[in-house]
């Protein structure tokens, strides 16, 4: 499986390139990961959490991205109006080249 980890504590990854993961120090050299209060599922689509979930929580009109002289809200996407958030979520989570 692409992105599978030899150390099960990391869980699966959607990334095909394992260069960084393969070069992590041994777990005993990791810092303490204080994750109390973060109740995310084992598998998470970060693109959806960073865009669609923010609209559901009432932050749709807040600025999400600033760049190229433009401000984009959570309701808008880099290429179009509300409704193309799913494409934006996929691009954020997977990268524009892969499209998942």
ABEGO torsion letter per residue (X at the ends): XBGBBABAAAEBBABABAAAAAABBBAAABBBBBABGBBBBABBBAAAAABAAAAAAGAAABBABBBGGBBBBAABBAABBBGAAAAAAAAAAAEAAAGX
